[in-house]
Amino acid sequence: MRTFFGIDRRELILFVVCALGYAAIVFGWNLSGTADDPSMSFIRGTIPVIGDLPPQSVSKFVITVGLYLMALVYGLLEIATGPYRKSLPQIVGIGVLTFLAWTALNYWVIAGFLNTSIVYGVVAVVLLIVWFGGVLRFVSAQHDPMAAFLVRYGLGLSAFITIVQLIATLTPNWRSPTQGVPLLYTLTFNALVGVFIAGVGGNMLWRERREEVLAAGRRKR
């Protein structure tokens, strides 16, 4: 196995590519001028529900959904190119459900909970319950692949937005309401969530590896 400072090169390449992909989404959005356009005619003309939000909220949604998307891509690429590739179809299913559930929750939060239709809240809660049940199901049926996916997805949530936030401080508008605030919101809302998800997956893998080590030790006796 080729490593770079102790890190598997394949995983490092996947991480860097996905991090750059997320940076391209964020800075492409900010530098295109759409984020600073009060009318946001392109968004309001094509996406009615999102277009009803204020400009700063639209930026929050775009930047956060981009994070979910690239973290999901990172997790799926790890499964597709790693030792758990046979479980890719099942992980794709739970991955799509993950994206939908967290995107619905994110929209509900951005729209202001009680300030928006109760339908959005119901959809978000139902999707989260279904997602949580799906994760529990996959933990029992696809333990290691699910754990590996959770580690990469959570790591993507935490690391990608942190990296982009640090790079954003080098730009002149990093404190602006439509560029800096959405980044800070996304960092605050998702970094701790990502750490938790990655920690859950890591603990699952650690438990499995510990059992393997103990079993190997018993066989040697």
Backbone as a ProteinNet text record, in pm:
[ID]
protein_1_A
[PRIMARY]
MRTFFGIDRRELILFVVCALGYAAIVFGWNLSGTADDPSMSFIRGTIPVIGDLPPQSVSKFVITVGLYLMALVYGLLEIATGPYRKSLPQIVGIGVLTFLAWTALNYWVIAGFLNTSIVYGVVAVVLLIVWFGGVLRFVSAQHDPMAAFLVRYGLGLSAFITIVQLIATLTPNWRSPTQGVPLLYTLTFNALVGVFIAGVGGNMLWRERREEVLAAGRRKR
[TERTIARY]
83.9	0	87.5	71.9	148.9	90	178.2	131.6	207.4	148.4	210.4	200.7	315.8	318.8	219.8	216.2	131.5	-12.4	-48.2	-185.4	-189	-287.8	-305.1	-321.4	-239.7	-241.6	-376	-439.6	-569.9	-670	-675	-767.9	-730.6	-600.3	-555.7	-598.4	-582.6	-622	-772.3	-851.5	-996.4	-1034.1	-969.6	-999.8	-967	-848.2	-805.3	-896.9	-931.4	-1018.2	-1154.9	-1212.8	-1344.8	-1338.3	-1229.6	-1212.9	-1201.9	-1126.2	-1114.1	-1247.4	-1323.3	-1455.2	-1547.7	-1542.7	-1627.1	-1580.9	-1448.6	-1396.7	-1442.2	-1445.1	-1490	-1637.1	-1719.4	-1861.6	-1878.3	-1809.2	-1825.1	-1774.3	-1651.2	-1594.4	-1654.3	-1698.5	-1770.4	-1900	-1971	-2094.7	-2067.6	-1968.5	-1940.8	-1884.5	-1790	-1723.1	-1806.4	-1909.5	-1994.6	-2078.7	-2093.9	-2175.8	-2319.4	-2359.8	-2498.4	-2528.6	-2430.9	-2453.4	-2479.4	-2421.9	-2436.5	-2546.5	-2619.7	-2727.4	-2856.4	-2905.4	-3025.8	-3147.6	-3158.3	-3274.7	-3264.4	-3140.1	-3116.7	-3215.2	-3222.8	-3321.6	-3305.9	-3179.6	-3157.4	-3219.7	-3198.3	-3251.5	-3403.2	-3452.4	-3596.1	-3675	-3610.7	-3680.3	-3682.7	-3596.5	-3587.1	-3620.4	-3598.7	-3623.5	-3716.7	-3847.8	-3943.6	-3926.6	-3915.7	-3911.7	-3785.3	-3670.4	-3545.5	-3543.2	-3598.9	-3598.4	-3680.5	-3769.2	-3849.9	-3770	-3651.2	-3569.3	-3494.7	-3453.8	-3369.4	-3233.1	-3161.8	-3033	-2933.7	-2920.5	-2825.1	-2865.3	-2994.2	-3041.9	-3021.3	-3037.1	-3011.2	-2864.5	-2774.3	-2631.7	-2603.1	-2667.7	-2651.9	-2693.1	-2805.3	-2856.4	-2762	-2718.7	-2631.4	-2499.4	-2438	-2307.9	-2319.7	-2429.3	-2446.7	-2479.3	-2566.5	-2601.5	-2479.7	-2396.5	-2271.9	-2182.4	-2179.5	-2100.8	-2155.3	-2287.9	-2348.1	-2315.9	-2324.4	-2301.7	-2158.6	-2059.8	-1920.5	-1879	-1934	-1906.3	-1964.4	-2082.3	-2144.7	-2061.8	-2015.5	-1930.9	-1803.7	-1745	-1623.3	-1648.8	-1758.5	-1790.5	-1818.3	-1890.5	-1923.1	-1800.4	-1712	-1589	-1501.1	-1499	-1420.9	-1475.4	-1606.9	-1666	-1642.1	-1656.3	-1643.8	-1502.4	-1401.7	-1262.9	-1192.9	-1260.8	-1199.4	-1241.5	-1216.4	-1245.9	-1394.6	-1479.9	-1623.3	-1704.5	-1643	-1711.5	-1835.5	-1840.3	-1958.1	-2082.6	-2062.8	-2176.6	-2216.5	-2155.6	-2181.6	-2329.5	-2404.2	-2546.4	-2626.3	-2602.2	-2675	-2631.6	-2501.1	-2451.5	-2498.6	-2511	-2566.7	-2708.4	-2786.7	-2923	-2927	-2847.8	-2846.9	-2782.2	-2690.9	-2628.6	-2728	-2811	-2914.9	-3012.6	-3050.3	-3139.9	-3074.1	-2944.8	-2870.3	-2875.5	-2849.8	-2850.2	-2987.7	-3093	-3227.7	-3268.4	-3236.9	-3277.5	-3209.3	-3078.5	-3005.5	-3031.3	-3057.8	-3093.7	-3229.2	-3325.3	-3457.4	-3447.3	-3368.8	-3349.9	-3282.9	-3182.2	-3110.5	-3204	-3288.2	-3382.7	-3478.1	-3527	-3619.5	-3554.6	-3428.3	-3355.6	-3335.9	-3291.3	-3265.9	-3394.3	-3503.1	-3630.1	-3690.3	-3639.4	-3682.2	-3783.7	-3777.5	-3865.4	-4011.4	-4059.3	-4201.1	-4239.8	-4141.1	-4171.8	-4207.4	-4202.9	-4232.5	-4345.3	-4382.7	-4493.9	-4459.2	-4557.6	-4538.9	-4506.1	-4541.6	-4516.1	-4366.5	-4285.2	-4140.6	-4083.6	-4135.5	-4089.9	-4126.1	-4248.8	-4292.7	-4207.3	-4180.6	-4096.9	-3957.4	-3899.7	-3765.1	-3760.2	-3856.8	-3859.5	-3880	-3971.8	-3997.3	-3873.1	-3808.4	-3687.4	-3575.7	-3562.5	-3459.2	-3488	-3613.9	-3650	-3621.4	-3660	-3633	-3483.3	-3407.2	-3261	-3200	-3243.7	-3189.2	-3221	-3343.4	-3378.2	-3295.8	-3270.3	-3187.1	-3044.4	-2989.6	-2853.3	-2846.4	-2945.2	-2946.8	-2957	-3036.9	-3051.8	-2919.5	-2850.9	-2726.8	-2614.5	-2622.5	-2521.4	-2522.9	-2641	-2651.2	-2625.6	-2667.6	-2654.7	-2523.5	-2473.2	-2350.8	-2261.8	-2211.2	-2144.5	-2023	-1922.6	-1798.7	-1817.6	-1889.1	-1910.7	-1983.1	-2083.5	-2157.1	-2067.5	-1985.1	-1893.4	-1793.9	-1739.8	-1643.9	-1709.4	-1833.1	-1905	-1928.3	-1970.2	-1995.7	-1868.6	-1756.2	-1629.9	-1597.3	-1606	-1570.2	-1672.8	-1800.1	-1902.3	-1886.2	-1868.9	-1850.5	-1723.5	-1615.2	-1489.2	-1504.6	-1578.1	-1601.6	-1678.6	-1784	-1860.7	-1773	-1687	-1604.3	-1487.2	-1416.8	-1291.2	-1311.8	-1403.2	-1418.9	-1458.3	-1556.4	-1600.5	-1493.7	-1418.6	-1311	-1202.6	-1163.4	-1061.2	-1107.6	-1231	-1283.9	-1296	-1335.7	-1347	-1211.4	-1106.5	-971.5	-926.1	-953.7	-916.5	-995.7	-1121.7	-1208.3	-1158	-1084.1	-1031.9	-930	-880.8	-785.8	-857.3	-989.8	-1066.2	-1118.7	-1141.5	-1182.3	-1321.9	-1410.3	-1549.6	-1583.2	-1482.4	-1507.6	-1595.9	-1616.7	-1705.8	-1841.4	-1863.8	-1987	-2107.4	-2227.3	-2346.9	-2378.5	-2347.9	-2384.2	-2270.9	-2148.3	-2036.9	-1979.6	-1941.3	-1880.4	-1978.4	-2095.4	-2194.4	-2243.3	-2277.7	-2318.4	-2209.5	-2083.2	-1973.9	-1965.4	-1977.2	-1970.5	-2089	-2206.9	-2325.2	-2302.5	-2252.6	-2230.3	-2126.9	-2021.4	-1919	-1977.8	-2052.5	-2109.4	-2210.4	-2294.3	-2404.9	-2357	-2248.9	-2212.5	-2082.3	-1991.4	-1862	-1876.9	-1952	-1970.4	-2052.2	-2149.6	-2228.2	-2137.5	-2048	-1955.8	-1861.4	-1810.6	-1722.6	-1796.4	-1922.3	-2001.5	-2023.1	-2063.6	-2088.9	-1961.3	-1849.3	-1722	-1681	-1706.8	-1673.1	-1754	-1882.8	-1967.5	-1914.1	-1885.7	-1831.8	-1696.9	-1611.3	-1479.2	-1487.4	-1578.5	-1595.4	-1647.3	-1734.2	-1784	-1671	-1585.8	-1472	-1372.2	-1348.6	-1252.7	-1299.2	-1428.8	-1482	-1462.6	-1490.6	-1476.6	-1330.7	-1240.4	-1098	-1046	-1096.4	-1053.6	-1094.4	-1216.2	-1260.9	-1174.7	-1134	-1047.9	-911.3	-856.8	-726.4	-734.2	-841.3	-857.9	-875.1	-952.6	-974.1	-842.9	-762	-633.7	-540.7	-547.4	-464.5	-505.2	-635.3	-681.8	-640.7	-639.3	-600.6	-452.9	-370.5	-227.3	-194.2	-284.3	-255.6	-262.3
-119.8	0	124.9	211.5	333.8	438.5	501.5	601.3	731.9	839.5	970.6	1025.7	1026.6	1064.8	981.5	852.1	760	755	833.4	836.1	762.1	675.4	604.3	704.6	692	789.4	794.9	680.1	679.2	764.7	746.1	823.8	971	1000.1	1139.6	1208.2	1138.6	1195.8	1221.6	1125.1	1143.1	1264.3	1276.4	1387.7	1521.6	1531.2	1656.5	1693.8	1596.1	1622.6	1674.1	1609.9	1651.1	1786.5	1811.2	1941.1	2052.2	2027.5	2126.1	2145.1	2035.6	2045.5	2134.5	2120.6	2204.8	2349.8	2371	2507.2	2571.7	2494.1	2546.1	2586.9	2507.5	2541.3	2672	2683.4	2801.6	2927.8	2923.2	3044.5	3074.1	2968.9	2993.2	3067.9	3028.2	3095.4	3239.4	3259.1	3393	3487.1	3437.7	3524.2	3547.6	3467.2	3486.6	3612.8	3664.3	3783.1	3751.5	3626.9	3589.9	3609.4	3577	3589	3732.3	3830.2	3971.2	4040.9	3965.1	4023.2	4022.5	4139.6	4142	4076.5	4087.7	4030.9	3880	3829.6	3687.1	3632.4	3701	3666.3	3523.8	3476.6	3341.1	3237.7	3255.2	3161.8	3174	3295.5	3315.5	3273.3	3276.6	3240.5	3091.6	3015.8	2872.3	2782.2	2828.8	2746.5	2824.5	2809.1	2892.3	2885.3	2764.7	2751.2	2815.7	2785.9	2844.9	2994.1	3030.6	3170.8	3260.2	3203.3	3283.6	3330.9	3275.2	3312.7	3443	3515.5	3634.2	3594.6	3689.7	3657.7	3587.8	3633.8	3570.4	3426	3400.3	3264.3	3174.1	3229.9	3152.3	3110	3202	3169	3061.1	3070.7	2967.1	2830.6	2828.3	2701.7	2644.8	2727.1	2680.5	2627.7	2702	2663.3	2538	2525.1	2406.8	2283.1	2297.8	2184.3	2137.9	2232.9	2195.9	2113.1	2148.8	2071.5	1929.9	1917.3	1783.9	1700.9	1764.1	1692.3	1640.6	1725.1	1683.4	1585.9	1601.2	1503.4	1367.2	1369.5	1244.5	1181.4	1261.7	1210.7	1149	1215.2	1163.8	1027.6	1015.6	888.4	777.8	809.9	708.7	667.2	762.3	727.4	634.5	656.6	568.6	426.2	412.6	279.2	218.4	298.7	248.1	202.9	264.6	232	151.4	126.2	54.7	-91	-153	-295.8	-328.1	-226.1	-250.4	-219	-225.2	-183.6	-268.3	-392.9	-476.6	-419.8	-338	-279.9	-144.1	-101.8	32.1	57.9	-34.7	-4.6	27.3	-49.3	-22.9	109.9	138.1	262	383	369	477.4	510	406.2	427.8	505.9	464.6	535.4	672.4	684.4	814	915.1	872.8	961.6	1002	907.5	938	1035.3	1018.2	1110.5	1251.8	1264.8	1396.4	1461.2	1387	1442.7	1483.7	1398.5	1426.9	1551.2	1561.6	1676.2	1802.7	1790.8	1908.7	1962.9	1873.8	1917.3	1985.6	1927.5	1989.8	2125.5	2133.2	2258.8	2367.6	2331.5	2431	2477.7	2384.6	2420.6	2516.8	2491.3	2579.9	2717.5	2720.1	2847.3	2927.9	2859.4	2928.1	2980	2931.4	2988.1	2908.8	2775.9	2689.9	2733.8	2810.7	2847.9	2955.4	3016.9	3122	3066.9	2937.9	2877.1	2774.9	2714.4	2618.8	2497.2	2448.5	2331.1	2208.3	2212.5	2098.5	2072	2177.7	2160.2	2094.6	2133.8	2073.3	1926.5	1893.4	1754	1669.4	1721.3	1648.5	1626.3	1729.5	1717.6	1612.6	1617.8	1523.3	1380.2	1361.5	1226.7	1171.6	1252.7	1207.2	1173.6	1251.9	1223	1092.8	1067.8	942.4	823.8	836.5	729.2	709.2	820.4	811.7	740.6	777.2	716	566.4	530.7	388.5	315.2	381.2	320.5	298.4	395	380.2	262	250.5	138.1	5.6	2.6	-119.4	-157.1	-58.3	-85	-119.7	-67.5	-102.6	-252.3	-311.2	-455	-538.7	-487.7	-566.2	-542.1	-417.6	-380	-301	-368.8	-299.5	-219.7	-285.6	-217.4	-115.1	-148.3	-47.1	76.9	56.5	169.9	254.4	188.3	260.6	341.6	281.7	352.2	472.7	456.3	567.4	680.1	646.7	749.4	826.6	757.4	824.9	927.5	886.7	978.1	1090	1058.4	1162.5	1266.1	1218.9	1311.3	1391.6	1326.5	1398	1505.2	1472.1	1570.5	1690.7	1667.5	1777.8	1871.1	1813.8	1894.1	1961.6	1884.6	1933.7	2025.9	1992.6	2072.9	2216.4	2233.5	2369.1	2443.5	2372.2	2437.3	2487.8	2405.6	2445.7	2566.7	2562.5	2672.8	2799.8	2786.4	2902.9	2969.4	2889.9	2946.5	3016	2954.8	3018	3146.9	3146.5	3262.6	3387.5	3368.4	3485.5	3563.6	3504.6	3574.6	3661.5	3648.5	3727.1	3854.5	3959.7	4088.3	4088.9	3999.7	4002.7	3889.4	3839.7	3722	3753.9	3883	3919.6	3970.6	3966.6	4022.8	3935.4	3994.4	3917.6	3802.8	3819.2	3716.5	3619.5	3647.3	3557.1	3500.4	3587.7	3539.8	3476.4	3539.1	3487.7	3347.8	3321	3184.6	3080.6	3117.3	3024.2	2997.2	3102.1	3084.5	3002.6	3026.2	2947.4	2800	2772.6	2634.2	2567.3	2641.3	2586.8	2553.6	2647.1	2627.7	2513.7	2508.5	2412.4	2269.6	2256.6	2123.4	2065.9	2150	2097.6	1998.4	2038	1948.7	1825.2	1844.7	1730.1	1631.2	1684.4	1598.9	1523.5	1591.1	1525.5	1411.8	1436	1332.5	1212.3	1238.2	1128.9	1049	1119.1	1050.2	970.7	1026.7	955.1	828.8	836.5	716.5	608	644.6	546.8	493.3	581.7	538.3	441.4	467.8	376.2	240.8	241.4	114.6	33.7	100.3	30.4	-14.3	69.5	34	-90	-97.1	-213.8	-339.5	-326.6	-442.6	-486	-391.4	-423.3	-482.8	-433.4	-485.7	-632.1	-663.9	-802.2	-891.2	-839	-916.9	-942.7	-839.9	-856	-957.9	-948.7	-1044.5	-1186.2	-1200	-1332.2	-1388.6	-1302.9	-1348.2	-1392.5	-1318.7	-1356.7	-1490.1	-1517	-1644.6	-1760	-1737.5	-1843.8	-1880.7	-1786.9	-1811.4	-1893.7	-1898.7	-1971.3	-2120.3
0	0	0	-98.9	-105.8	-12.1	63.3	158.2	138.9	186.6	185.1	326.1	396.3	538.1	618.9	589.4	663.9	616.6	514.5	463.9	331.1	316.2	190.9	76.3	-27.9	-136.7	-208.7	-222.8	-289.3	-213.6	-83.1	-2.1	-1.7	0.4	-1.4	-130.6	-242	-371.6	-375.4	-327.5	-324.1	-238.9	-124.3	-34.3	-100.1	-159.9	-221.8	-338.4	-421.4	-536.8	-490.6	-390.4	-341.8	-270.7	-197.2	-131.2	-235.2	-342.5	-450	-521.3	-535.7	-596.4	-514.9	-382.7	-298.1	-303.1	-302.4	-313.6	-444.6	-552.4	-681.3	-675.5	-606.2	-592.8	-516	-402.7	-317.2	-385.8	-434.3	-492.3	-629.3	-700.1	-823.8	-798	-691.9	-653.6	-610	-524.3	-471.6	-578.4	-657.2	-754.7	-880.2	-901.5	-1019.7	-1009.7	-887.9	-866.2	-830.1	-844.3	-812.4	-664.6	-579.2	-435.6	-393.3	-465.3	-429.4	-509.5	-590.2	-670.2	-588.5	-545.6	-460.6	-525.8	-658.1	-725.2	-742.4	-758.1	-781.4	-884	-997	-1098.8	-1149.6	-1157.7	-1207.7	-1112.8	-981	-881.9	-873.5	-863.1	-845.2	-968.8	-1083.4	-1205.4	-1233.3	-1165.6	-1196.3	-1077.7	-955.4	-836	-743.1	-756.8	-682.1	-531.2	-474.4	-328.2	-271.4	-329.9	-283.8	-314.5	-428.8	-469.1	-379.7	-298.9	-207.3	-86.3	-65.5	49	21.7	127.1	108.7	49.3	-14	-77.8	13.7	138.3	229.9	257.8	270.8	296.9	176.4	56.2	-64.4	-67.8	-32.1	-28.4	75.5	189.3	291.9	236.5	168	114.9	9.9	-84.1	-191.5	-135.5	-44.8	9.6	94.9	170.8	254.8	172	74.1	-11.1	-91	-134.2	-200.7	-110.2	18.3	115.1	128.8	143.3	153.3	29.8	-86.1	-211.5	-221.5	-193	-207.7	-97.6	23	128.4	89.9	28.4	-18.2	-129.6	-223.9	-332.4	-275.6	-177.7	-114.6	-50.6	23	86.9	-13.8	-119.9	-220.9	-301.4	-331.1	-403.1	-321.1	-190.6	-103.7	-110	-107.2	-115.5	-253.1	-357.8	-494.9	-527.6	-466.8	-499.9	-391.7	-279.8	-168.7	-161.3	-48.1	-34.2	-20.5	-8.3	11.7	-113.1	-230.7	-353.6	-383.6	-334.6	-358.6	-291.4	-190.1	-118.2	-173.4	-285.1	-338.5	-367.8	-432.8	-460.4	-333.9	-227	-101.9	-39.4	-44.7	13.8	-66.1	-198.3	-279.9	-233.8	-205.2	-158.3	-27.3	69.1	197.4	182.1	85	59.4	4.6	-89.1	-144.2	-34.9	49.5	160.8	258.5	282	368.6	312.8	183.6	119.6	130.4	100.9	104.1	245.7	343.4	481.2	535.3	517.6	572.7	493.8	363.9	284.8	328.4	353	399.6	535.4	627.1	757.8	743.5	657.3	637.1	583.7	487.9	434.9	543.6	623	730.7	829.3	862.6	954.4	891	766.1	699.4	682.2	649.6	628.7	758.6	872.2	999	1077.2	1069.4	1148.2	1138.6	1238.2	1246.5	1145.8	1080	983.3	845.5	830.3	701.4	716.6	606.2	608.4	694.8	768.5	853	768.9	640.6	551.7	542.7	532.6	521.4	647.2	762.5	886.6	895.3	854.3	857	763.5	643.4	546.7	603.4	665.1	721.4	832.3	923.1	1035.3	985.4	891.8	839.1	770.6	689.1	619.6	718.4	823.4	923.8	997.6	1027.6	1094.4	1003.3	875.7	779.5	763.1	757.7	744.6	865	984	1104.5	1107.4	1068	1061.7	957.5	843.3	740.7	787.4	860.3	913.8	1009.9	1099.1	1192.9	1119.1	1014.5	934.8	867.7	811.6	742.2	838.8	960.4	1060.2	1086.8	1088.5	1114.5	989.8	872.8	750.1	676	679.7	608	704	806.4	916.3	871.5	817.7	781	669.1	560.3	456.7	508.1	593.9	647.5	737.3	817.5	905.2	823.3	718.2	632.6	565.4	521.8	459	558.3	680	781	814.8	822.9	853.7	746	619	510.3	495.1	508.7	496.8	608.2	729.8	841	828.6	784.5	764.8	657.7	550.2	445.6	497	576.3	632.9	715.8	796.7	886.6	815.6	732.6	676.1	556.5	466.9	345.6	377.8	466.7	498.9	578.6	662	737.2	644	547.4	450.5	370.6	321.2	241.6	324.6	450	537.8	556.4	573.5	589	461.4	346	219.3	198.6	241.4	219.4	291.5	400	472.6	389.8	281.7	194.5	90.9	80.4	-16	49.1	-29.3	29.2	89.9	44.3	90.5	187.1	258.7	342.4	463	491.9	601.9	552.8	424.1	370.4	406.9	412.6	449.7	355.4	225.9	128.8	97.7	145.4	120	249.5	342.2	466.2	562.7	580.6	676	638.2	510	474.8	501.6	480.4	510.3	659.4	739.4	884.7	934.6	876.8	912.7	881.4	761.2	720.4	808.4	844.1	932.7	1069	1125.1	1258.9	1259.9	1157.2	1155.7	1129.6	1053.3	1004.5	1059.1	1107.5	1151.3	1267.1	1369.2	1483.8	1445.9	1357.2	1310	1237.4	1153.1	1080.4	1171.7	1274.2	1371	1440.5	1477.6	1544.1	1452.8	1326.6	1233	1207	1184.9	1162.9	1286.2	1405	1527.8	1546.3	1510.7	1518.7	1426.3	1300.9	1206.5	1249	1301.9	1347.6	1463.6	1556	1669.3	1622.9	1521.3	1468.1	1407.2	1329.7	1268.8	1374.6	1473.8	1579.4	1653.4	1683.2	1753	1669.7	1538.3	1451.2	1441.3	1427.7	1418.1	1549.2	1659.7	1789.6	1803.1	1757.8	1763.5	1674.3	1558.5	1469	1533	1597.6	1663.3	1775.4	1854.7	1964.3	1911.9	1803.5	1744.7	1690.2	1626.1	1573.9	1686.4	1798	1913.1	1972.6	1974.6	2028.6	1937.1	1806.2	1714.2	1727.7	1767.8	1780.8	1906.3	2000.1	2124.4	2103.5
[MASK]
+++++++++++++++++++++++++++++++++++++++++++++++++++++++++++++++++++++++++++++++++++++++++++++++++++++++++++++++++++++++++++++++++++++++++++++++++++++++++++++++++++++++++++++++++++++++++++++++++++++++++++++++++++++++++++++

